[in-house]
Amino acid sequence: MPGQMLTRFILLQKRLLKKGGFLLMLFLAPLLAAGVGRLSAESAGIATIALYLPEGDTAAAEISERLLDGEGVMRYLPCGGGEEACLAVENGEADAAWIFSEDLTEEIGELAAKRRVRPVVTVVQRQDSVPLILGREILSSAIYPSFSYAVYEGYVRDELGLEEMTEEELRRVYESVAVEGSLFQMVYPDKTPGETEDFTYVQAPLRGILAIWLTFVGLAASLYFMQDEARGAYGRVSVSRRLSVSYIAGAAFLLDGALVLLLSCKLAGVFTDWKREAASCAVFAACVLAFSNLLRMLCRTPRRLGMLFLPLLAAMLVLCPVFLNIQQGRAGKLLLPPWYYLQSIHNMRYLYEMAVYTVILVLISAILQRVQNRFG
């Protein structure tokens, strides 16, 4: 019996590799992943900022270093003057312009002496948006250290009367107590530091998209099985054994799909480690196999199953953490295999829950098969 099942599986694989639609479905995922990986390596941002900072100004140089040093979510377009920055916004080359005062150091010093907070940057934009609101927060965080140091310097020299201290001494004392880095540390439930996954905003949703893609590979396998069944391809197989045969047929699809998913994660740069990825992907593929077969048995015709594709896609995009992690709708999430998979990458608890959910789906399918066999 195991030998016959293996032979059937190999024959199904050979047959699949001759199907143009299936091959196209498989190639789409790595092509998307390779494109995302290439795009994430290039300069990109959620908004483009035309940036003018006066040359030769100490504060301007410090702020420029904070804004331009390292990878950020904004893309900066250096300009030679305020008019050039405004023109970039007018022409659509930039979403906003940040124009700094010509006497930036002096203005920050005056504001620090008066303990006042006043604008030192002119912001020009056509319309407001969430990325530009975030951009202004980034701008404020870049200016604050210069203002903070000016307040500190003024207090030490004027209030404490330590005018004889040199700039180097003031700077050394200030930096010795300054808080550097983030006040918070992100750690996943499996103790993996958040810094180990340095994903860009372009890469972040790819794993969720691939999880939905593999779910539709399983649904496509169920459609192919229903079409073959209607053509009489399984006429010699008893009705009581159709469920096990459908699992073998679907496994051929999902084995290829799971391997492609792992390859695509690697190409896109969202891969973690082999043991974790392989375990989560294997259980996820089994869960998708059970899920798609149960839907096949409930729908009973290819037309009804096809009608579920769009509602399922919408539900997975909304409820699964692909673009956003919505806290509501937990009952609906528990019915969707991609939700377990995306959570299981950094939390083994969800891997076990996905395995239990898979067993439940198989048991329900077996019961439904007996009911359909008895009552037609």
C-alpha positions, 0 to 999 in steps of 0.5 A: 500500500505505501508503495502504491501511494508513493508511485501515485505521488510520483506520477502526480508530480510528473503530471503537474510539471507538464501543466503550464498553469501550475508552473506559472503559479510556482514561478510567480512567487520567486519572481516576486520575492527576487523583485522585492529583494532587489527593490529593498536593496535600492534607495527607497522611502515612504516619502521623498523630502527635498532637504536644504541645510546651509553649509558651514553651520555647526548645527546644520551639519549635526542635523544633516548627519542624523537625518542622512546617516544610516537607513531610514524610512524617508528618502532625502533629496539634497538641494542647494537652496530653499527655492530649489527645494520648493520647486522640487515639491511643485514639480512632484519630485518631492512630497515635502521640502524642509528648509532650514534657517541660514543662521541655524546655530544662532537661532537655536542658541537664542531659543535655548537661552530664552527656554523657548521652542520656536520653529527653525525649519520651514516645511513646504508640502502640497498636502498632509499625509501619514508619512509626512506626519511621521517625517515631522516627528523624525525631523523633530528628533533630529533637531532636539539634540542640538537644542538640548545641548544649547540649553545645557551649555547655556545653563552651565556657563550662565547659571553655574558660572563655569565660563572657563570650561572649554567646548571640549570639556562641555561636550565630554561631560554632556555625552557621558550622561546622554542616553544613546540608542533606543529606550526600548528593546524589541524581543519576540516570544522565542527570545529572538531580538528584533534587531536580527530581522532588519527588514525594510517596509518593502520586505515586511509584508512578503511572508504574509503574501506568500502564505496566502499564495500557498493557501491558494495553491492548496485550493487550486489542488482541490479544484484540479482534483474535483475536475479530475473526479468529474472526468472519471479519473478516479472512477476505479477508486472507491468513494470511501478512499477518495479523501485519502487520494485527495490528500495525496493529490494535494500533497503533490501541489503543496510539496512544490509550493512549500519548497518555493515558499522557502526559496522565496523567503530566502530570495526576499531576505526575510528568512530566519533559520532553516529549522524554524522555517522548515518546521513552520512551513511543513505544518503549514502545508499540511494545514492548508492541505486539510483546510482546502480539502474540507472546503472542497467537501463542503462546496462539492462543486468547482463553481461553489469552491471558486466563489469562495476565493475572493471572500477568502482572499479578503478575509486573509488580507484583513485578519492575518498580519500581512500589512496590519496586525488587527487585534479584533476578529480572533474567532475568524483568525483561528479558522485561517491557516496563514494566521497560525503560520505567520505567528509560528515563525517567532512563537512555537505555541502557534506551531503546536496550535496549527498542528492541533487545528490540522488534526481537527480539520482532518477529523471533521473531513473524515466524519463528513466523508462518512456522512456523505457516503451514507446519505449521498 
